Amino acid sequence: MRKKIDLSADWKFNVGKENPTSFKINDWLSANIPGTIHTDLLKHKLIDDPFYNDNEKRLEWICTTDWTYKTVFNKPKDYSNDLPVFLVFEGIETIAEIFLNSSLLGKSENMFLKYEFDVSSLIKEKENILEVNFKSPLKYAKGLEEKYGKLPVALNSERVYIRKAQYSFGWDWGPSFPTMGIWRPVYLEQRDKIFIESFSFTTKEINNNNAILNVKIKLNDKTEEELSLEVLLVNEEQKYEKKINTNAVINEIELEIKNPKLWWPNGEGEQNLYNLEINLLADDKNFDSLKKKIGIRTINLQLKENNKPTFKFLINGKQIFAKGVNWIPADSFLPRVTNEKYEGLLKLAIYANMNFVRVWGGGFYENDIFYELCDELGLLVWQDFMFACASYPENEEFLENIKEEIKQNVQRLQYHPSLAIWCGNNENEWIWFQEMKTSYKEMPGYKIYHDLIPKILQELNSSSAYWPSSPFNSSSPFSSDEDPNSYTSGNRHEWGIWSKWIDYSEVKNDSSLFVTEFGFQGPANKKTFEKYLSEENRNTQNKVFEFHNKQVEGQERIFKFLAGNLPVKTDWDDFIYLAQLNQALALKTCLEHWRMNWPLTNGSIIWQINDCWPVTSWSIIDSELQPKISYHFVKNIFNRKVISFKRSEDQLKLTGLNQTDNESTFIIDLQVYRDRTGELISQEKIEASLESWSKKEIHKMNLKDIRETDDTTIVASLIDNDKVLFRNFYSEQKWKYKILSFPQINIKMKDDKTISVNTDAPAFFVDLFHPGYEFSERGFILLPGEEKELKIMTNLNQPLIKEEIKIFSLNHYLRR
Ligand code: BMA
């Protein structure tokens, strides 16, 4: 059996050999492992908070300096002298030499690799000195760029020469902190002479309530003696086992399961998991064992339907509409991301009716906890390999390095039921095609995604789909279109809107088959910014505030689109509310268009769910884990049943979409309001029956019949069990031109967990702000006669005083 001893205690750090600054530490200082140099310096108050104001500017020296980490440990007493001892680093960021008792064990050159050293001949009983000497990643990458030549790369160019999370060099939403450190656990491990080196698990097929499963087990070596391998699969009700005798290195075991409990993504069924246990036995001795949670499910990416291109996922043979988000690293300093933070963010995705999350290629292969949570919660994972927005080197050394990276990470993640698709990279082909105006086949790095990765995936028995890049167009047989970001086939990134300065209303012309990126910026929440910006910087055209938006002309776009749609106000609180509201309206408009464009469109994945620091970005949840207004709009439009208005000539049509497995009666309360007076002009109740997975026109209105349409807002509520399940609206006039009546909004304290609100006139996009408390909904439409309950989301020991709540609504800015 394995004996694992954690080595994260008692580390110290100091400046390393090369130090271009005058910075000195007299005594070795305590370090946190896993950790980074930045967080260790911060812990000792040797630097100011890197996220505060523009402190980033003054911290570059940290990454041009070398650093040394060391610890002293004793050999574990119960380790046998007859078996090897391994020293395992699950992650080193990035360029380092590792010494044990002054002997060089090896070098690390890839942050995405696990490094393992046989230290049997070097380890002493007592006082082993382990030292890790970090070299500047910037100098390393620059050195290789000088040697091999500059490649066409977006953002910092030398980053492509180092296997380190690419966002750490700075991105259009993230600061540049290319940090160093032992960023994942380090431990000693002793194993028996024969052990399980790796395994894979796949669902080969499911038919007639029978599942055929395949487990592949690789041992580290072959043996003379006969061993047996036992595979157990257990859930609360079922238990399956199979045992084989073996002395081979590679072993394959097939299991047939009757009436399996299938794993489904969120909204489609339960997330049934089984405990998989593999035991390697000889007579009565257990040499090694492994335990994982697996799920039984098949995943297919369908690219063709009725001889036309499509892009849709079938889970256990059943279609889904992919509703999801792009995920970026949850901090600039990865070891700080707690399990609670992962859980908080992913649960928010589920709460917003999502079923998909894309791990974007400029970050890192996420921690195990991320995929375990996705399995448990039902979030399908689109997993990029870690290459983004660039051409990549193709020299032998580089290719060898990434081969091991691909192998290790595929082996680590392959078995998760949530893992739906592997993707070669983010935007490399598309950027090449746009910038170089030639075929992406000429792009340096091409063979990584079109040859090397697919081969390794096949060798390693991965059952998930593979797609070379996002976006990518498989062109033939449907067309000879060479643009990787095309409507003709494959998936798309919609960045005309926002990045190319096009307004979100133009989404109506987008006929993407599947959208893996689109987005719209909004500022972080007021409390979040106020924690990281000193008072004099809380101003919409302040340099330090703009420094917390990393896109070139990001802030300019916010103002342009605000001016196009909503009133422009530059006072701090007003600006944050209105800019967040505009982001919310933008995402709602786009998502609604693609949902209603089903079955041509089969998925829309928002750029981006989270942030790695306090910033104005495309995220829908800020770095303090506080949802922006957009988050609530997304949650609403990702409902499985929606209703949508569309104007065609003089008619206004209301269409229903039922993406549930049951036929459903849509009960709709349709109310027409006069804007200036807030008067209810008409109210109708509409009922329609919609088959499972169908869409149909429910109601038609003649616009000519509505007088003064420019002074009118129509609100349609989908009623379920006497509650509003979903609400939508139509306004002929742009919001910015409207004049709205001023509502009297009242807040009542219900109990210590709930408040309620009501109004005497229609109130649009109500948001309640309290300096201490958060509420369960933001940006909602409140109609007269309604009593809307909101949950208090924060646990504070002091009572909530309702007079401290500031009420925002669009009516406040558009009053007569
Ligand atoms: C796409 C992404 C990211 C980027 C985002 C916003 O290009 O893949 O690289 O952050 O758009 O510009």
Boltz pocket constraint, residues with backbone or C-beta under 6 A from the ligand:
constraints:
  - pocket:
      binder: B
      contacts: [[A, 171], [A, 172], [A, 173], [A, 362], [A, 388], [A, 389], [A, 426], [A, 427], [A, 499], [A, 517], [A, 607]]
      max_distance: 6.0
